[in-house]
């Protein structure tokens, strides 16, 4: 979680060091959980889109590197404003 928001890793329930197999397993678990044929919650289709997006980014090596770089930049301490 970053600044109170879920990361794509959180969405899939995996760590940031997860292998492609772990990412795939996290996707399958959550896709089954939120599939509209299984989950009748009106928000299930949106949750499935979020899970699918997380998988699309994290399963593609170049997109994952870019995402990880963005996370690192967001976590980097920022200098205090000068007065």
Secondary structure, DSSP 4 states (H G I P E B T S, - for coil): -BTTB--HHHHHT--TT--HHHHHHHHHHHHHHH-TTT---TTHHHHHHHHHHHHHHHTSHHHHHHHHHHHHHHHSPPPPPP-
